[in-house]
């Protein structure tokens, strides 16, 4: 990529002038304002300050030694020592030719691929997946897709909630309240019904409270934990019924997991983990429980973590520590990413700190990728009118139905089957894109009208841009003309401002993909694709494609095809499918 070539030559020039310099800090980035150039580096100012040199003088000396004549116009020095680079049209044309030959799609895989575990989604057995699961599921899937595209070894693990006190209540409900016919019709709805009924009887603050039911739930839980054959069989059936629901939702969303290990998978590892923590002095007893204290960590100083309760029971902290140890021993990852909502920040700060004390030499990066809430248009957490969580299946159904109404209105001549397939891609894509577009740490307002709009930074706008390019090549084929991308890309000429702007935007695909992977922020890719679609629109309006001739026509067709491929690849990373037409 041209940016990387400039960066490498800058690093070489710095090394010749300052042999002791840390070259990892010598970076080239896209210019935030095109009037200053295409790329920019501020690295020399920091290097000069460390050595008490004049930064502008250092920049002048480095610029004179850069050897970028084949790529850039003469390097400009701005302010106290910024280096600004402007790409030559010939260098851009050469890069397009290489892409047209299929040697790259404006990105390079990671030079040092690593192994990363991505833990995301994590629904609970016997409960329907609701709107609260969508951010973790879509964000985690996008990160996994990005890392895979860049050549990393990615292991996705769905850590489902299949253990805990709720199963005592579910077992009571199964044995006393279960409607088998209702279970056949809608297993999760029936499991949810019996759980709510028994939970009300087990809650001291509810009018239905019944001490005998509470005691019965505790007894059933003890039997399950002790391996009772009947209770274990019922519990396994609950898991199987729930997994069917999970698989249906994931199938619709195009999400896949390499492993699905529930909390119960780690039960046999909990006692040993606690024993090790206690023997190493990482946890100590306090009022009958075992706690980890963080006196030397200011943010956690007054936030001890329980790793074993007074009654000897484990909790989420215990399970997550045992899970971490298993992943480290089994997959030897370089990074483990947890994708959850922001309310779990304290929990993961505690878990990560305990784990570092437990395994101080483990060369693994632990990342908590947290996100904000989905709000209704009243700026309150998104709920049904009755105040309940919106079921994810219902949300996806509504997305497809709303999209179908738009598609039918815009394209009434299409067969209904094709309308529905387009509506599926657009509806589900709109939900995903609306979730990935904001800064993940921000709350966002869920608005059907905004997410399904054909203008603005939305999935329908991007999908329309992609299908618009497809229509160009459909017209080409209908006229009997064939298009050979490699042949057309052999002799390119970029002259018009809109051609150059589009080519430059294509160049930045590599930078954006690596930024998404490193910072875990898919919104960078969303905004890049939106800008790319905007650049293509400007190009298409300013530069006739099929009416052009000769080299100009070939150049513009190459730009169209490569733009489509980058759009399609970027949308695939976001989890969106591109229809043939809209």
MILUM-994340 format. One line per 4 residues: their letters; for each residue z, y, x of C-alpha. Coordinates in steps of 0.5 Angstrom, whole numbers, plus 500, padded with zeros to 3 digits. Layout:
BEGIN
A> Z/Y/X ~ ... .
END
This chain:
BEGIN
XXXX> 500/500/500 ~ 499/507/502 ~ 506/509/502 ~ 508/504/506 .
XXXX> 503/505/511 ~ 505/512/512 ~ 512/510/512 ~ 511/505/518 .
XXXX> 507/510/522 ~ 513/515/521 ~ 518/510/523 ~ 514/509/529 .
XXXX> 513/516/531 ~ 521/517/530 ~ 522/511/534 ~ 518/514/540 .
XXXX> 521/520/540 ~ 528/518/538 ~ 529/511/540 ~ 536/510/538 .
XXXX> 535/512/531 ~ 536/508/525 ~ 529/507/522 ~ 532/504/515 .
XXXX> 533/511/513 ~ 526/514/515 ~ 523/513/508 ~ 517/516/505 .
XXXX> 518/517/497 ~ 513/520/492 ~ 513/527/491 ~ 517/530/485 .
XXXX> 512/536/484 ~ 505/534/486 ~ 503/541/488 ~ 507/539/495 .
XXXX> 503/533/496 ~ 503/526/494 ~ 509/523/498 ~ 514/526/502 .
XXXX> 520/525/507 ~ 526/529/508 ~ 529/524/513 ~ 528/528/519 .
XXXX> 533/533/517 ~ 539/528/517 ~ 536/525/524 ~ 536/532/527 .
XXXX> 543/534/524 ~ 546/528/527 ~ 543/530/534 ~ 544/537/533 .
XXXX> 537/539/534 ~ 532/544/530 ~ 530/540/524 ~ 524/544/523 .
XXXX> 522/543/531 ~ 523/536/530 ~ 519/535/524 ~ 513/539/528 .
XXXX> 514/534/534 ~ 514/528/530 ~ 508/531/525 ~ 504/532/531 .
XXXX> 505/524/533 ~ 504/521/526 ~ 496/519/527 ~ 495/519/520 .
XXXX> 488/522/520 ~ 485/516/516 ~ 490/516/511 ~ 492/523/510 .
XXXX> 490/531/510 ~ 494/534/516 ~ 501/533/515 ~ 505/539/512 .
XXXX> 512/542/514 ~ 516/545/509 ~ 523/548/509 ~ 528/546/514 .
XXXX> 524/540/516 ~ 521/536/510 ~ 514/532/511 ~ 509/533/506 .
XXXX> 503/528/505 ~ 497/529/501 ~ 492/522/501 ~ 485/523/502 .
XXXX> 480/521/497 ~ 477/516/502 ~ 483/512/503 ~ 485/512/496 .
XXXX> 478/509/495 ~ 479/504/500 ~ 485/502/497 ~ 482/501/490 .
XXXX> 476/496/493 ~ 482/492/496 ~ 485/491/489 ~ 478/490/486 .
XXXX> 477/484/491 ~ 484/481/488 ~ 488/482/495 ~ 493/486/491 .
XXXX> 495/489/485 ~ 498/495/488 ~ 504/492/490 ~ 507/487/495 .
XXXX> 512/482/495 ~ 519/483/498 ~ 518/482/506 ~ 525/478/506 .
XXXX> 526/474/499 ~ 532/472/497 ~ 536/468/492 ~ 539/472/486 .
XXXX> 543/469/480 ~ 542/473/473 ~ 547/472/468 ~ 545/475/461 .
XXXX> 545/474/454 ~ 552/469/453 ~ 552/468/446 ~ 558/465/442 .
XXXX> 557/458/439 ~ 558/458/432 ~ 557/465/431 ~ 550/468/429 .
XXXX> 547/472/435 ~ 547/480/433 ~ 544/486/435 ~ 550/487/440 .
XXXX> 546/481/444 ~ 540/484/445 ~ 541/489/450 ~ 544/484/455 .
XXXX> 538/479/453 ~ 532/484/454 ~ 535/487/460 ~ 537/481/464 .
XXXX> 530/478/462 ~ 526/484/465 ~ 530/484/471 ~ 529/476/472 .
XXXX> 522/478/471 ~ 521/483/476 ~ 525/480/481 ~ 520/474/480 .
XXXX> 514/478/481 ~ 517/481/487 ~ 517/474/490 ~ 525/473/490 .
XXXX> 528/466/488 ~ 531/467/481 ~ 536/463/477 ~ 538/465/470 .
XXXX> 544/462/467 ~ 546/463/460 ~ 554/463/460 ~ 555/461/453 .
XXXX> 562/462/449 ~ 563/454/447 ~ 571/454/449 ~ 577/457/446 .
XXXX> 582/458/441 ~ 577/459/436 ~ 575/452/436 ~ 582/450/433 .
XXXX> 580/454/427 ~ 573/452/426 ~ 575/444/427 ~ 580/446/421 .
XXXX> 575/449/417 ~ 570/443/419 ~ 575/438/416 ~ 577/442/410 .
XXXX> 572/447/408 ~ 565/444/410 ~ 559/444/405 ~ 554/439/408 .
XXXX> 549/442/404 ~ 550/449/406 ~ 550/446/413 ~ 543/443/413 .
XXXX> 540/450/410 ~ 543/455/415 ~ 548/452/420 ~ 551/458/423 .
XXXX> 552/462/416 ~ 556/456/414 ~ 560/455/421 ~ 561/463/420 .
XXXX> 564/462/413 ~ 569/457/415 ~ 571/460/421 ~ 572/467/417 .
XXXX> 576/463/412 ~ 581/459/416 ~ 582/465/421 ~ 584/469/415 .
XXXX> 589/464/414 ~ 591/464/421 ~ 592/472/422 ~ 599/474/420 .
XXXX> 596/481/418 ~ 592/478/413 ~ 594/477/406 ~ 592/470/406 .
XXXX> 596/468/412 ~ 599/461/412 ~ 603/459/417 ~ 601/451/416 .
XXXX> 594/453/417 ~ 596/456/424 ~ 600/450/426 ~ 594/446/424 .
XXXX> 589/450/428 ~ 593/449/434 ~ 594/442/433 ~ 587/441/433 .
XXXX> 585/445/439 ~ 590/441/443 ~ 587/435/441 ~ 580/438/443 .
XXXX> 583/440/449 ~ 586/433/450 ~ 579/429/449 ~ 580/427/442 .
XXXX> 574/423/440 ~ 573/426/433 ~ 574/433/435 ~ 570/432/441 .
XXXX> 564/430/437 ~ 565/435/432 ~ 565/440/437 ~ 559/438/441 .
XXXX> 555/438/434 ~ 557/445/433 ~ 554/447/440 ~ 548/443/438 .
XXXX> 547/447/432 ~ 548/453/435 ~ 543/452/441 ~ 538/451/436 .
XXXX> 539/458/433 ~ 539/461/440 ~ 533/457/442 ~ 529/460/436 .
XXXX> 531/467/438 ~ 529/466/445 ~ 523/463/443 ~ 521/469/439 .
XXXX> 523/474/445 ~ 519/470/450 ~ 526/469/454 ~ 528/463/458 .
XXXX> 533/460/462 ~ 534/455/468 ~ 541/453/466 ~ 545/454/460 .
XXXX> 552/452/462 ~ 558/454/457 ~ 565/456/459 ~ 567/449/458 .
XXXX> 563/447/464 ~ 568/450/468 ~ 574/447/465 ~ 575/441/471 .
XXXX> 575/447/476 ~ 580/452/473 ~ 586/448/476 ~ 584/448/483 .
XXXX> 582/455/483 ~ 588/457/481 ~ 592/453/486 ~ 588/456/491 .
XXXX> 589/463/489 ~ 596/462/489 ~ 597/458/496 ~ 593/464/499 .
XXXX> 598/469/496 ~ 592/472/492 ~ 596/472/486 ~ 603/471/484 .
XXXX> 608/470/479 ~ 610/475/474 ~ 614/474/468 ~ 612/467/467 .
XXXX> 604/468/468 ~ 600/469/475 ~ 597/475/476 ~ 593/479/482 .
XXXX> 595/486/484 ~ 591/491/487 ~ 596/496/490 ~ 591/497/496 .
XXXX> 585/499/491 ~ 586/506/488 ~ 582/505/481 ~ 585/498/480 .
XXXX> 592/500/482 ~ 596/500/475 ~ 591/494/473 ~ 593/487/475 .
XXXX> 589/481/472 ~ 592/475/469 ~ 589/469/472 ~ 594/464/468 .
XXXX> 598/466/462 ~ 605/464/461 ~ 603/458/457 ~ 599/455/463 .
XXXX> 593/457/459 ~ 586/460/463 ~ 583/466/461 ~ 576/469/462 .
XXXX> 578/472/469 ~ 580/464/471 ~ 573/462/468 ~ 569/467/471 .
XXXX> 572/466/478 ~ 571/458/478 ~ 564/460/475 ~ 563/464/481 .
XXXX> 565/459/486 ~ 561/454/483 ~ 554/458/483 ~ 556/460/491 .
XXXX> 557/453/492 ~ 551/450/488 ~ 545/456/489 ~ 548/459/495 .
XXXX> 545/466/492 ~ 545/473/496 ~ 546/476/489 ~ 549/475/483 .
XXXX> 548/480/477 ~ 552/480/471 ~ 549/484/465 ~ 554/486/460 .
XXXX> 556/492/456 ~ 560/497/459 ~ 567/495/456 ~ 567/489/461 .
XXXX> 567/494/467 ~ 574/493/469 ~ 574/486/468 ~ 568/485/473 .
XXXX> 572/490/478 ~ 578/485/478 ~ 574/479/478 ~ 570/481/484 .
XXXX> 576/484/488 ~ 579/477/487 ~ 573/473/489 ~ 572/478/495 .
XXXX> 579/476/497 ~ 578/469/496 ~ 572/468/499 ~ 572/474/504 .
XXXX> 566/471/508 ~ 561/470/503 ~ 555/474/504 ~ 553/475/497 .
XXXX> 552/481/493 ~ 556/482/486 ~ 553/486/481 ~ 555/488/474 .
XXXX> 549/491/471 ~ 553/494/465 ~ 550/498/459 ~ 551/503/453 .
XXXX> 551/502/446 ~ 546/502/440 ~ 548/507/435 ~ 545/508/428 .
XXXX> 542/515/426 ~ 549/517/424 ~ 551/516/432 ~ 556/510/430 .
XXXX> 555/503/433 ~ 549/500/429 ~ 552/496/423 ~ 549/494/416 .
XXXX> 551/498/410 ~ 557/494/409 ~ 560/495/416 ~ 558/488/419 .
XXXX> 554/487/425 ~ 546/486/424 ~ 544/479/425 ~ 539/479/431 .
XXXX> 534/475/427 ~ 534/480/421 ~ 533/485/426 ~ 527/482/429 .
XXXX> 524/480/422 ~ 524/487/420 ~ 521/489/426 ~ 515/485/425 .
XXXX> 515/487/417 ~ 515/494/419 ~ 509/493/424 ~ 505/489/419 .
XXXX> 505/495/414 ~ 503/500/420 ~ 497/495/422 ~ 495/493/415 .
XXXX> 494/501/414 ~ 490/502/421 ~ 486/496/420 ~ 485/493/413 .
XXXX> 479/490/415 ~ 482/485/420 ~ 484/478/417 ~ 491/477/415 .
XXXX> 493/472/420 ~ 490/477/426 ~ 494/483/423 ~ 501/478/423 .
XXXX> 500/476/430 ~ 498/484/432 ~ 505/486/428 ~ 509/480/432 .
XXXX> 507/483/439 ~ 508/490/437 ~ 514/490/433 ~ 518/485/438 .
XXXX> 515/490/443 ~ 517/496/440 ~ 524/493/440 ~ 524/491/447 .
XXXX> 521/497/449 ~ 526/502/446 ~ 532/498/449 ~ 529/498/456 .
XXXX> 527/506/456 ~ 533/509/456 ~ 538/510/462 ~ 541/503/461 .
XXXX> 548/506/462 ~ 547/511/456 ~ 548/510/449 ~ 541/510/445 .
XXXX> 540/511/437 ~ 536/506/434 ~ 530/509/430 ~ 525/505/427 .
XXXX> 520/511/426 ~ 521/513/433 ~ 520/506/436 ~ 514/504/432 .
XXXX> 510/511/433 ~ 503/511/436 ~ 505/517/440 ~ 510/519/445 .
XXXX> 514/514/450 ~ 513/508/445 ~ 511/501/446 ~ 505/502/441 .
XXXX> 503/508/445 ~ 502/503/451 ~ 499/497/448 ~ 494/502/444 .
XXXX> 492/505/451 ~ 491/497/454 ~ 487/495/448 ~ 483/502/448 .
XXXX> 481/500/455 ~ 479/493/453 ~ 475/496/448 ~ 471/499/453 .
XXXX> 469/492/456 ~ 468/489/449 ~ 463/495/448 ~ 460/493/455 .
XXXX> 459/486/453 ~ 456/487/447 ~ 451/491/450 ~ 449/485/454 .
XXXX> 452/487/461 ~ 456/483/465 ~ 462/487/470 ~ 464/484/477 .
XXXX> 470/487/479 ~ 469/485/486 ~ 462/487/487 ~ 463/494/483 .
XXXX> 469/496/488 ~ 465/495/494 ~ 462/502/494 ~ 467/507/490 .
XXXX> 467/515/490 ~ 473/519/488 ~ 471/526/486 ~ 474/528/480 .
XXXX> 481/531/479 ~ 482/526/474 ~ 480/520/478 ~ 484/522/484 .
XXXX> 490/523/479 ~ 489/516/476 ~ 488/512/483 ~ 494/516/486 .
XXXX> 499/513/480 ~ 496/506/481 ~ 499/507/488 ~ 506/508/486 .
XXXX> 506/501/482 ~ 509/498/488 ~ 515/503/489 ~ 517/503/482 .
XXXX> 517/495/482 ~ 522/495/488 ~ 526/501/485 ~ 527/497/479 .
XXXX> 529/491/483 ~ 534/494/487 ~ 537/499/482 ~ 537/494/476 .
XXXX> 534/500/472 ~ 528/498/468 ~ 527/505/465 ~ 524/507/472 .
XXXX> 518/502/470 ~ 518/504/463 ~ 517/512/465 ~ 512/510/470 .
XXXX> 507/506/465 ~ 508/512/460 ~ 505/516/466 ~ 500/511/467 .
XXXX> 497/511/460 ~ 498/519/460 ~ 494/519/466 ~ 489/514/464 .
XXXX> 488/518/457 ~ 486/525/461 ~ 481/521/465 ~ 478/518/459 .
XXXX> 477/524/456 ~ 475/528/462 ~ 470/523/465 ~ 465/519/461 .
XXXX> 465/512/463 ~ 459/508/460 ~ 455/514/460 ~ 456/515/467 .
XXXX> 451/512/472 ~ 451/509/479 ~ 457/509/484 ~ 460/514/479 .
XXXX> 460/509/473 ~ 462/503/478 ~ 468/507/480 ~ 470/509/473 .
XXXX> 469/502/471 ~ 474/499/477 ~ 479/505/475 ~ 479/502/468 .
XXXX> 480/495/469 ~ 485/496/475 ~ 489/501/470 ~ 489/495/465 .
XXXX> 491/490/470 ~ 497/494/472 ~ 499/496/465 ~ 499/489/463 .
XXXX> 503/487/469 ~ 508/492/468 ~ 508/490/460 ~ 509/483/462 .
XXXX> 515/485/466 ~ 518/488/461 ~ 517/482/456 ~ 511/485/452 .
XXXX> 505/482/450 ~ 498/486/449 ~ 494/484/443 ~ 486/484/444 .
XX> 486/490/439 ~ 490/494/435 .
END
